[in-house]
């Protein structure tokens, strides 16, 4: 089953994958895992704007799920993604490339975050950012995680939530997992069934 079929089988009405990204960005270079994060985040923004217009007409709620790929092997960042000069960066090419992938994914997510937090939208849009897994230690990124056996890099996934309708704590001191993400977001959105 391809990913589009899998997502449709799980209730997604529309899946915008490689074909749509290729039509929208015909000059974009596809990486080892798919299209790069800057194009993906721009398509997400355009999709949100389209769905907001539909919601303004008939009130329908919507959910957009975006997958970031540039921090995953074997894809990693596009050729124009550069690691900023930092004294603690690994010296080896694999580690520098992995770290550049993390950096450029952060930059692409920040552009989507700025869009979501724009005046007029920040007061009406609930969103969350998380990961589908913690980083995997691989031969090419080994130097990035050297000396880390446990701790933030391997034990925890972040869950950042922006909710304009609830007063949420800045940090919740409980252990949770990826199974908690959907129920948490659905609860905040007011879905009870």
C-alpha positions as CSV (number, residue, x, y, z in Angstrom):
1,X,0.0,0.0,0.0
2,X,1.5,3.3,-1.0
3,X,1.5,6.2,1.5
4,X,-1.3,8.0,-0.3
5,X,-3.5,4.9,0.0
6,X,-2.5,4.4,3.6
7,X,-3.4,8.0,4.6
8,X,-6.7,7.8,2.7
9,X,-7.5,4.5,4.5
10,X,-7.0,6.4,7.8
11,X,-9.5,9.1,6.9
12,X,-7.6,11.8,5.1
13,X,-9.7,13.4,2.4
14,X,-6.8,14.7,0.4
15,X,-3.2,13.7,0.2
16,X,-0.7,16.1,-1.4
17,X,2.4,14.1,-2.2
18,X,5.2,14.0,-4.7
19,X,3.0,14.4,-7.8
20,X,1.4,17.6,-6.4
21,X,4.8,18.9,-5.2
22,X,6.3,18.2,-8.7
23,X,3.5,20.1,-10.4
24,X,3.7,23.1,-8.0
25,X,7.5,23.2,-8.0
26,X,8.7,21.8,-11.3
27,X,12.2,23.1,-10.9
28,X,12.7,21.7,-7.4
29,X,15.2,19.0,-6.8
30,X,13.8,15.9,-5.1
31,X,15.9,14.4,-2.3
32,X,16.4,10.8,-1.3
33,X,13.2,10.8,0.8
34,X,11.1,13.2,-1.3
35,X,10.8,16.9,-1.8
36,X,12.7,19.2,0.5
37,X,11.2,21.0,3.5
38,X,11.1,24.6,2.0
39,X,8.8,23.4,-0.8
40,X,6.8,21.2,1.5
41,X,6.2,24.0,4.0
42,X,5.2,26.5,1.3
43,X,2.7,23.9,-0.1
44,X,1.4,23.5,3.5
45,X,0.9,27.3,3.8
46,X,-0.9,27.5,0.5
47,X,-3.1,24.5,1.5
48,X,-4.0,26.2,4.8
49,X,-4.9,29.4,3.0
50,X,-7.1,27.4,0.6
51,X,-8.8,25.6,3.5
52,X,-9.2,28.8,5.5
53,X,-11.1,30.3,2.5
54,X,-13.4,27.2,2.4
55,X,-14.0,27.5,6.1
56,X,-14.9,31.2,5.8
57,X,-17.6,30.1,3.3
58,X,-19.2,27.2,5.1
59,X,-17.6,26.9,8.6
60,X,-16.0,23.5,8.0
61,X,-13.1,22.7,10.3
62,X,-9.9,21.3,8.8
63,X,-6.8,19.4,9.8
64,X,-3.5,19.7,7.9
65,X,-0.7,17.2,8.7
66,X,2.8,18.0,7.2
67,X,5.8,15.7,7.1
68,X,9.2,17.2,7.3
69,X,11.9,15.0,5.6
70,X,15.2,17.0,5.4
71,X,16.4,15.7,8.7
72,X,16.0,12.1,7.7
73,X,18.5,9.9,6.0
74,X,19.0,9.2,3.1
75,X,17.5,12.4,2.0
76,X,18.9,15.1,4.3
77,X,19.1,18.7,3.2
78,X,19.2,20.2,-0.3
79,X,22.6,21.2,-1.7
80,X,21.9,24.9,-0.8
81,X,21.4,24.2,2.9
82,X,24.4,25.3,4.8
83,X,25.3,24.8,8.4
84,X,26.0,28.0,10.2
85,X,29.4,28.5,11.6
86,X,29.3,27.1,15.1
87,X,32.4,26.1,17.2
88,X,30.9,22.9,18.4
89,X,30.0,21.5,14.9
90,X,31.4,18.1,14.1
91,X,34.5,18.1,11.9
92,X,33.4,15.1,9.7
93,X,31.3,15.6,6.6
94,X,28.5,13.2,7.6
95,X,28.0,14.9,11.0
96,X,28.1,18.4,9.4
97,X,25.5,17.3,6.8
98,X,23.2,15.8,9.4
99,X,23.4,18.9,11.6
100,X,22.8,21.1,8.5
101,X,19.7,19.0,7.9
102,X,18.4,19.6,11.4
103,X,19.2,23.4,11.0
104,X,17.5,23.7,7.7
105,X,14.4,21.8,8.8
106,X,14.2,24.2,11.8
107,X,14.4,27.1,9.3
108,X,11.6,25.7,7.1
109,X,9.4,25.0,10.2
110,X,10.0,28.6,11.4
111,X,8.6,30.0,8.1
112,X,5.4,27.9,8.6
113,X,5.4,29.0,12.3
114,X,5.6,32.6,11.4
115,X,2.7,32.1,9.0
116,X,0.6,30.4,11.7
117,X,1.4,33.1,14.3
118,X,0.6,36.0,12.0
119,X,-1.9,38.5,13.4
120,X,-5.4,37.4,12.7
121,X,-4.4,33.7,12.4
122,X,-2.7,33.2,15.8
123,X,-5.9,34.0,17.6
124,X,-7.9,31.3,15.8
125,X,-5.7,28.4,14.8
126,X,-4.8,25.5,17.0
127,X,-1.6,23.7,16.0
128,X,1.0,21.3,17.2
129,X,4.5,20.2,16.2
130,X,6.0,16.9,17.1
131,X,8.1,14.2,15.7
132,X,7.3,10.7,14.6
133,X,10.4,9.3,16.3
134,X,13.5,10.4,18.1
135,X,16.8,10.7,16.1
136,X,18.3,7.4,15.0
137,X,22.0,7.0,15.5
138,X,23.6,6.2,12.1
139,X,27.2,6.0,10.9
140,X,26.8,9.4,9.2
141,X,25.4,11.3,12.2
142,X,27.4,9.4,14.9
143,X,29.6,12.4,15.6
144,X,26.6,14.6,16.3
145,X,25.4,12.4,19.1
146,X,28.8,11.2,20.3
147,X,28.6,10.6,24.1
148,X,24.8,10.7,24.3
149,X,23.4,7.3,25.3
150,X,20.3,8.6,26.8
151,X,18.7,12.0,27.4
152,X,16.8,14.4,25.2
153,X,18.2,13.1,21.9
154,X,17.0,9.5,22.3
155,X,14.3,9.4,25.0
156,X,11.9,12.3,24.3
157,X,9.9,13.7,21.5
158,X,8.9,17.4,21.7
159,X,5.2,18.4,21.5
160,X,4.8,22.1,21.0
161,X,1.2,23.3,21.1
162,X,-0.3,26.7,20.2
163,X,-3.8,26.9,21.5
164,X,-5.5,30.3,21.4
165,X,-8.6,29.1,23.3
166,X,-7.0,27.5,26.4
167,X,-4.6,28.7,29.0
168,X,-2.0,25.9,28.8
169,X,1.0,25.5,31.1
170,X,4.4,26.2,29.5
171,X,5.6,22.7,30.5
172,X,3.7,19.6,31.5
173,X,5.8,17.4,33.9
174,X,4.5,14.0,32.8
175,X,5.9,11.4,30.6
176,X,3.8,10.7,27.5
177,X,4.3,9.2,24.1
178,X,3.2,9.6,20.5
179,X,0.0,7.9,21.3
180,X,-1.0,10.9,23.4
181,X,-0.7,13.5,20.6
182,X,-3.9,12.8,18.7
183,X,-6.1,12.6,21.8
184,X,-4.5,15.7,23.3
185,X,-5.1,17.8,20.1
186,X,-8.6,16.4,19.6
187,X,-9.5,17.3,23.2
188,X,-8.2,20.8,22.7
189,X,-10.2,21.1,19.5
190,X,-13.3,20.2,21.3
191,X,-13.8,16.8,19.7
192,X,-15.4,14.5,22.3
193,X,-16.6,11.5,20.2
